[in-house]
Amino acid sequence: GSAYSSKVFRVTFLTLAASLTVPLLGATVLLDCPIDPQPISLKEPPLLTGVLEPNNKLQKAERLWENQLVGPESIVNIGDVLFTGTADGKILKIEDGEIQTIARIGHGPCGTREDEPTCGRPLGIRVGPNNTLFVADAYYGLYEVNPGTGEMKMLVSTKTLIEGQKLSFLNDLTVTRDGRKIYFTDSSSKWQRRDYLFLLMEGTDDGRHLLEYDTVTKEVKVLMVGLRFPNGVQLSPAEDFVLVQETTMARIRRYYVSGLMKGGADMFVENMPGLPDNIRLSSSGGYWVAMAAIRPNPGFSMLDFLSEKPWIKRMIFKLLSQETVTKFLPKHSLVVELSETGSYRRSFHDPTGVTVAYVSVAHEHDGYLYLGSYRSPFISRLNLQHV
């Protein structure tokens, strides 16, 4: 009885497995792979203990303006008025709870992967002196936007060759207090924003890291090259260095823009518990870092597992779309606060990723932490007095 049926089951199972595996192997050999992944060696992720211990603090955040905006990547405020750029290419102003479109760099239609380059994708957004907005659009370039009139001025076009290369994926920017200099990142010279997962999984170091735009001379200088997915940037409070998130490598680099070390660079934080997206100042003199994905330890870190195995990455991307692969990434949301020297001060988690998902930025304003997202249709707000 049972021995026979288990044998039948085994034979059936093996036959089935074989009949699926053979064409699958054939397909994976023949199919093109869109990426050419490089092996990356990451250290074992830090243990989530002490200040990094998982908690439910992000679950106390409230969702605001749900389904009225999509993918509010970066958030700034002028007084109590908030500004953000969204996945439909718009720059929005939120005043007294009312959402208003003030500017669009690209044009419709929007919504599909194919539309993104013409629709535009405003990512980094900052307030300069005289309350002007500086915006980095991933596809179009660096702009100055008048928040009152919505009037736009292009500062750097992605079509302009900078040291012989176009800008492919403008990401974030940070501005000196006097508004003279803008430091910004170009995440890749090969991939566009819509292919950020390819960029992450390929692991290549073709990011032109950090560039500097001088608003007076109108010159663009390349300050640093060879980073793996340079992402968020933040000037230090003393404006002597710029911090740059190197997403693929789960670390933060520091580039000195003034003082004795000017032109030099070093490591600010290595081997982080997740992949850092954007970085902003905290009221304590440190920095808020939003993690695009987590590297669980204890636990299984998919990203670490794949990092040394380019052949598995090849197989995955031969068979699955970026959208499908995204669904397998852990939903655990994490925001950490760093001290001015880069040690961990505290961490806020949502292990379910339900209240706050795909966090891209943590912007502190008036006792609240506003959490932007590169995908979610809302902004979350956390009362810092209550956590």
C-alpha positions as a printed NumPy array, in Angstrom:
array([[  0.   ,   0.   ,   0.   ],
       [  1.852,   3.01 ,   1.332],
       [  5.307,   1.936,   0.114],
       [  3.903,   1.46 ,  -3.373],
       [  2.082,   4.801,  -3.413],
       [  5.148,   6.656,  -2.132],
       [  7.178,   5.037,  -4.911],
       [  4.583,   6.08 ,  -7.498],
       [  4.633,   9.565,  -6.014],
       [  8.415,   9.673,  -6.17 ],
       [  8.541,   8.495,  -9.788],
       [  5.771,  10.903, -10.789],
       [  7.471,  13.739,  -8.963],
       [ 10.87 ,  13.032, -10.541],
       [  9.344,  12.684, -14.013],
       [  7.521,  15.959, -13.545],
       [ 10.627,  17.66 , -12.182],
       [ 12.708,  16.383, -15.098],
       [ 10.112,  17.405, -17.675],
       [ 10.155,  20.935, -16.221],
       [ 13.894,  21.176, -15.623],
       [ 15.085,  20.153, -19.077],
       [ 13.217,  22.885, -21.022],
       [ 13.959,  25.338, -18.228],
       [ 17.683,  24.654, -18.504],
       [ 17.43 ,  24.874, -22.268],
       [ 15.613,  28.171, -21.956],
       [ 18.084,  29.622, -19.502],
       [ 20.98 ,  28.722, -21.769],
       [ 19.318,  30.247, -24.851],
       [ 17.623,  33.244, -23.294],
       [ 19.386,  36.567, -23.203],
       [ 20.177,  38.017, -19.834],
       [ 19.687,  41.794, -19.614],
       [ 22.424,  42.139, -17.001],
       [ 26.038,  41.11 , -16.696],
       [ 26.307,  40.615, -12.924],
       [ 29.621,  41.013, -11.111],
       [ 30.399,  39.086,  -7.921],
       [ 30.415,  41.416,  -4.915],
       [ 31.864,  40.552,  -1.551],
       [ 29.866,  41.899,   1.334],
       [ 30.74 ,  41.28 ,   4.96 ],
       [ 28.27 ,  39.339,   7.065],
       [ 25.468,  41.814,   7.888],
       [ 25.593,  43.363,  11.384],
       [ 23.497,  41.644,  14.026],
       [ 20.165,  43.323,  14.622],
       [ 20.784,  43.754,  18.335],
       [ 21.219,  46.721,  20.683],
       [ 20.031,  49.938,  19.013],
       [ 19.343,  47.982,  15.802],
       [ 17.026,  45.501,  17.596],
       [ 13.801,  45.105,  15.544],
       [ 10.781,  46.953,  16.979],
       [  7.374,  48.112,  15.769],
       [  8.019,  51.826,  16.075],
       [  7.321,  52.646,  12.43 ],
       [  3.888,  51.075,  12.839],
       [  2.944,  54.127,  14.902],
       [  3.241,  56.262,  11.787],
       [  0.05 ,  57.553,  10.202],
       [ -0.535,  57.444,   6.475],
       [ -1.352,  60.819,   4.982],
       [ -2.952,  61.695,   1.626],
       [ -3.398,  58.016,   0.845],
       [ -3.951,  57.28 ,  -2.873],
       [ -3.648,  60.983,  -3.703],
       [  0.026,  60.744,  -4.7  ],
       [  2.3  ,  57.944,  -5.803],
       [  5.942,  57.398,  -4.908],
       [  6.768,  60.593,  -2.985],
       [ 10.535,  59.947,  -3.152],
       [ 11.931,  63.034,  -1.42 ],
       [ 10.208,  65.543,   0.884],
       [ 11.09 ,  69.101,   1.898],
       [  9.258,  71.883,   3.676],
       [  9.12 ,  75.659,   3.49 ],
       [  7.462,  76.691,   6.734],
       [  4.648,  74.174,   7.139],
       [  4.174,  73.68 ,   3.416],
       [  5.509,  70.349,   2.113],
       [  6.893,  69.672,  -1.357],
       [  7.566,  66.327,  -3.01 ],
       [  8.189,  64.792,  -6.436],
       [  6.108,  61.795,  -7.523],
       [  6.2  ,  58.846,  -9.924],
       [  3.843,  60.586, -12.364],
       [  6.498,  63.228, -12.99 ],
       [  4.89 ,  65.939, -10.874],
       [  6.286,  68.308,  -8.279],
       [  3.586,  68.733,  -5.649],
       [  2.884,  71.269,  -2.97 ],
       [  0.893,  70.2  ,   0.099],
       [ -0.537,  73.109,   2.057],
       [ -3.179,  72.763,   4.8  ],
       [ -3.731,  69.183,   3.649],
       [ -4.47 ,  70.25 ,   0.074],
       [ -2.355,  68.809,  -2.75 ],
       [ -1.525,  70.996,  -5.714],
       [  0.695,  70.31 ,  -8.746],
       [  3.125,  73.193,  -9.116],
       [  5.361,  71.918, -11.906],
       [  6.065,  69.113, -14.37 ],
       [  9.402,  68.699, -16.038],
       [  8.354,  65.958, -18.47 ],
       [  4.99 ,  65.248, -20.08 ],
       [  2.36 ,  62.484, -20.118],
       [  1.41 ,  59.767, -20.593],
       [  2.792,  58.34 , -17.346],
       [  2.408,  55.075, -15.5  ],
       [  4.283,  52.41 , -17.437],
       [  7.968,  51.582, -17.506],
       [  8.103,  52.716, -21.157],
       [  6.638,  56.129, -20.307],
       [  9.066,  56.963, -17.518],
       [ 11.84 ,  58.641, -19.579],
       [  9.396,  61.127, -21.18 ],
       [  7.14 ,  61.439, -18.131],
       [ 10.16 ,  62.309, -15.996],
       [ 10.88 ,  61.257, -12.416],
       [ 11.701,  63.979,  -9.888],
       [ 13.837,  62.334,  -7.19 ],
       [ 15.979,  64.525,  -4.923],
       [ 14.374,  67.823,  -3.914],
       [ 15.918,  70.544,  -1.712],
       [ 15.199,  74.061,  -0.567],
       [ 17.8  ,  76.673,  -1.487],
       [ 18.184,  80.218,  -0.18 ],
       [ 15.287,  82.593,  -1.082],
       [ 13.062,  79.509,  -0.696],
       [ 13.65 ,  78.262,  -4.197],
       [ 13.401,  74.512,  -4.877],
       [ 16.214,  72.544,  -6.468],
       [ 15.06 ,  69.314,  -8.103],
       [ 16.972,  66.392,  -9.621],
       [ 14.897,  64.674, -12.289],
       [ 16.3  ,  61.217, -13.07 ],
       [ 15.762,  61.672, -16.827],
       [ 15.819,  65.403, -17.541],
       [ 18.411,  66.997, -15.269],
       [ 18.876,  69.514, -12.499],
       [ 16.246,  72.247, -12.185],
       [ 15.435,  75.269, -10.108],
       [ 11.702,  75.623,  -9.464],
       [  9.883,  78.637,  -8.066],
       [  7.487,  77.145,  -5.471],
       [  5.073,  80.067,  -5.818],
       [  4.749,  80.293,  -9.598],
       [  5.992,  76.839, -10.643],
       [  8.385,  78.515, -13.06 ],
       [ 11.256,  76.16 , -13.957],
       [ 14.838,  76.856, -14.911],
       [ 17.102,  74.1  , -16.203],
       [ 20.536,  74.17 , -14.59 ],
       [ 22.089,  70.965, -15.942],
       [ 20.587,  68.914, -18.76 ],
       [ 21.135,  65.143, -18.906],
       [ 21.79 ,  65.632, -22.639],
       [ 24.895,  67.701, -21.927],
       [ 28.079,  65.678, -21.997],
       [ 29.985,  65.891, -18.725],
       [ 33.574,  64.762, -19.29 ],
       [ 32.431,  62.997, -22.443],
       [ 29.466,  61.163, -20.905],
       [ 25.759,  61.805, -20.599],
       [ 24.065,  61.65 , -17.214],
       [ 21.885,  58.514, -17.19 ],
       [ 20.295,  58.418, -13.764],
       [ 20.32 ,  61.657, -11.818],
       [ 19.381,  60.818,  -8.266],
       [ 19.792,  63.103,  -5.28 ],
       [ 21.25 ,  66.508,  -4.505],
       [ 22.331,  68.628,  -1.551],
       [ 22.822,  72.41 ,  -1.61 ],
       [ 25.145,  74.718,   0.325],
       [ 23.404,  77.272,   2.57 ],
       [ 24.481,  80.143,   0.315],
       [ 23.063,  78.27 ,  -2.689],
       [ 26.347,  78.565,  -4.57 ],
       [ 27.102,  74.867,  -4.924],
       [ 24.934,  71.843,  -5.595],
       [ 26.385,  68.38 ,  -5.049],
       [ 24.487,  65.624,  -6.859],
       [ 24.714,  61.951,  -7.789],
       [ 24.459,  60.167, -11.118],
       [ 23.716,  56.579, -10.116],
       [ 24.852,  54.868, -13.301],
       [ 26.257,  55.587, -16.724],
       [ 24.509,  52.508, -18.113],
       [ 21.119,  52.092, -16.44 ],
       [ 18.189,  54.47 , -16.121],
       [ 16.024,  54.844, -13.027],
       [ 13.375,  52.45 , -14.346],
       [ 16.046,  49.732, -14.328],
       [ 17.322,  50.412, -10.801],
       [ 16.946,  46.719,  -9.937],
       [ 19.214,  45.771, -12.856],
       [ 21.733,  48.313, -11.579],
       [ 21.526,  46.899,  -8.059],
       [ 21.778,  43.263,  -9.16 ],
       [ 24.489,  43.805, -11.742],
       [ 26.668,  45.344,  -9.064],
       [ 28.839,  47.314, -11.478],
       [ 30.776,  50.33 , -10.315],
       [ 29.868,  52.653, -13.181],
       [ 28.243,  55.31 , -11.025],
       [ 29.802,  58.725, -11.417],
       [ 29.241,  59.128,  -7.796],
       [ 29.416,  62.744,  -6.993],
       [ 29.248,  65.824,  -9.172],
       [ 29.348,  69.487,  -8.275],
       [ 27.427,  72.25 , -10.007],
       [ 28.495,  75.829,  -9.401],
       [ 25.451,  78.093,  -9.783],
       [ 27.669,  81.127, -10.47 ],
       [ 30.155,  79.778, -13.022],
       [ 27.594,  77.196, -14.299],
       [ 30.356,  74.586, -14.359],
       [ 29.894,  70.901, -13.581],
       [ 32.805,  68.981, -12.057],
       [ 33.055,  65.244, -11.468],
       [ 34.371,  64.75 ,  -7.93 ],
       [ 34.265,  60.983,  -7.546],
       [ 33.77 ,  57.944,  -9.784],
       [ 33.579,  54.168,  -9.529],
       [ 30.825,  53.699,  -6.978],
       [ 28.234,  50.951,  -6.973],
       [ 24.861,  52.724,  -7.139],
       [ 25.626,  56.095,  -5.546],
       [ 22.286,  57.328,  -4.235],
       [ 21.296,  59.848,  -1.522],
       [ 23.633,  62.747,  -0.642],
       [ 23.857,  65.081,   2.345],
       [ 26.177,  67.949,   3.231],
       [ 27.405,  67.924,   6.836],
       [ 26.068,  70.699,   9.121],
       [ 29.472,  72.426,   8.918],
       [ 29.482,  71.96 ,   5.123],
       [ 32.968,  70.457,   5.214],
       [ 32.004,  67.106,   3.694],
       [ 29.273,  65.37 ,   1.687],
       [ 27.971,  61.933,   2.621],
       [ 27.037,  59.624,  -0.256],
       [ 25.047,  56.428,   0.102],
       [ 26.573,  53.565,  -1.864],
       [ 23.432,  51.448,  -2.059],
       [ 24.752,  48.193,  -3.55 ],
       [ 27.555,  48.01 ,  -0.986],
       [ 25.38 ,  48.881,   2.052],
       [ 27.714,  51.694,   3.071],
       [ 28.169,  55.458,   3.209],
       [ 31.179,  57.248,   1.74 ],
       [ 32.395,  60.678,   2.796],
       [ 33.894,  63.213,   0.408],
       [ 35.573,  66.336,   1.828],
       [ 34.588,  69.571,   0.084],
       [ 36.495,  72.019,   2.273],
       [ 39.207,  72.198,   4.939],
       [ 42.512,  70.352,   5.155],
       [ 41.061,  67.125,   3.725],
       [ 39.468,  68.842,   0.706],
       [ 39.292,  66.516,  -2.301],
       [ 39.893,  63.452,  -0.137],
       [ 37.43 ,  60.685,   0.644],
       [ 36.965,  57.983,   3.252],
       [ 34.397,  55.545,   4.601],
       [ 31.748,  56.977,   6.943],
       [ 29.724,  53.83 ,   7.761],
       [ 30.432,  50.337,   6.476],
       [ 28.342,  47.179,   6.32 ],
       [ 24.943,  48.616,   7.194],
       [ 21.894,  46.489,   8.162],
       [ 20.188,  47.427,   4.909],
       [ 20.708,  49.138,   1.581],
       [ 20.772,  52.893,   2.199],
       [ 18.6  ,  55.043,  -0.069],
       [ 18.394,  58.701,   1.02 ],
       [ 20.092,  60.548,   3.871],
       [ 18.945,  63.752,   5.575],
       [ 19.983,  65.809,   8.606],
       [ 18.455,  65.055,  11.997],
       [ 17.757,  67.741,  14.598],
       [ 20.34 ,  66.155,  16.908],
       [ 23.179,  67.004,  14.509],
       [ 23.253,  63.493,  13.061],
       [ 21.587,  61.901,  10.04 ],
       [ 18.432,  59.974,   9.151],
       [ 19.031,  57.089,   6.757],
       [ 16.149,  55.326,   5.014],
       [ 16.832,  51.732,   3.967],
       [ 15.518,  50.609,   0.577],
       [ 15.859,  46.969,   1.663],
       [ 17.012,  45.118,   4.76 ],
       [ 19.793,  42.548,   5.268],
       [ 18.341,  40.441,   8.104],
       [ 20.774,  38.905,  10.604],
       [ 19.794,  36.568,  12.187],
       [ 17.787,  35.473,   9.181],
       [ 18.233,  34.959,   5.477],
       [ 19.498,  37.91 ,   3.464],
       [ 18.549,  37.334,  -0.146],
       [ 20.83 ,  40.148,  -1.327],
       [ 23.853,  38.753,   0.489],
       [ 23.106,  35.244,  -0.717],
       [ 23.037,  36.403,  -4.337],
       [ 25.998,  38.775,  -4.088],
       [ 28.678,  36.149,  -4.785],
       [ 26.544,  34.128,  -7.241],
       [ 26.256,  35.941, -10.573],
       [ 25.022,  32.749, -12.285],
       [ 21.885,  32.636, -10.103],
       [ 21.233,  36.319, -10.81 ],
       [ 21.585,  35.603, -14.519],
       [ 19.041,  32.798, -14.318],
       [ 16.59 ,  34.916, -12.303],
       [ 16.673,  37.801, -14.787],
       [ 16.467,  35.536, -17.806],
       [ 13.166,  34.21 , -16.487],
       [ 11.594,  36.985, -14.432],
       [ 10.83 ,  40.658, -14.884],
       [ 12.131,  43.313, -12.5  ],
       [  8.572,  43.835, -11.268],
       [  8.267,  40.137, -10.337],
       [ 11.669,  40.059,  -8.625],
       [ 10.718,  43.124,  -6.55 ],
       [  7.881,  41.089,  -5.015],
       [ 10.426,  38.717,  -3.452],
       [ 12.326,  41.438,  -1.621],
       [ 11.662,  41.445,   2.137],
       [  8.96 ,  43.942,   3.146],
       [ 10.713,  44.861,   6.421],
       [ 11.024,  48.671,   6.607],
       [ 13.89 ,  50.317,   8.46 ],
       [ 15.02 ,  53.851,   9.247],
       [ 18.158,  54.491,  11.325],
       [ 19.474,  57.628,  12.958],
       [ 23.245,  58.069,  12.88 ],
       [ 25.277,  60.335,  15.139],
       [ 27.538,  62.982,  13.591],
       [ 30.381,  60.441,  13.649],
       [ 28.355,  57.661,  12.026],
       [ 27.457,  55.455,  15.003],
       [ 23.886,  54.149,  15.308],
       [ 21.713,  56.229,  17.638],
       [ 18.377,  54.503,  17.181],
       [ 16.373,  52.494,  14.696],
       [ 12.707,  52.417,  13.747],
       [ 11.297,  49.257,  12.178],
       [  8.121,  47.95 ,  10.62 ],
       [  8.873,  44.23 ,  10.174],
       [  5.627,  43.789,   8.185],
       [  6.18 ,  46.748,   5.881],
       [  2.426,  47.288,   6.002],
       [  2.223,  50.69 ,   7.696],
       [  5.294,  52.018,   5.959],
       [  6.597,  50.317,   2.828],
       [  9.515,  50.952,   0.478],
       [ 10.85 ,  53.87 ,   2.535],
       [ 13.032,  56.165,   0.443],
       [ 13.526,  59.138,   2.741],
       [ 13.079,  60.234,   6.35 ],
       [ 12.665,  64.013,   6.548],
       [ 12.476,  65.58 ,   9.991],
       [ 10.33 ,  68.671,  10.483],
       [  8.914,  70.16 ,  13.654],
       [  9.022,  67.029,  15.838],
       [  7.765,  64.733,  13.096],
       [  9.511,  62.358,  10.753],
       [  7.959,  62.436,   7.276],
       [  8.601,  59.212,   5.411],
       [  8.651,  59.216,   1.643],
       [  8.508,  56.115,  -0.52 ],
       [  9.642,  55.249,  -4.018],
       [  6.458,  53.201,  -4.603],
       [  3.753,  53.679,  -1.966],
       [  0.755,  55.953,  -2.633],
       [  1.094,  58.005,   0.558],
       [  3.434,  59.882,   2.882],
       [  3.77 ,  58.51 ,   6.417],
       [  4.268,  60.735,   9.44 ],
       [  5.789,  59.611,  12.714],
       [  5.533,  61.691,  15.887],
       [  9.056,  61.576,  17.325],
       [  7.764,  62.369,  20.822],
       [  5.749,  59.149,  20.802],
       [  8.423,  56.606,  19.883]])
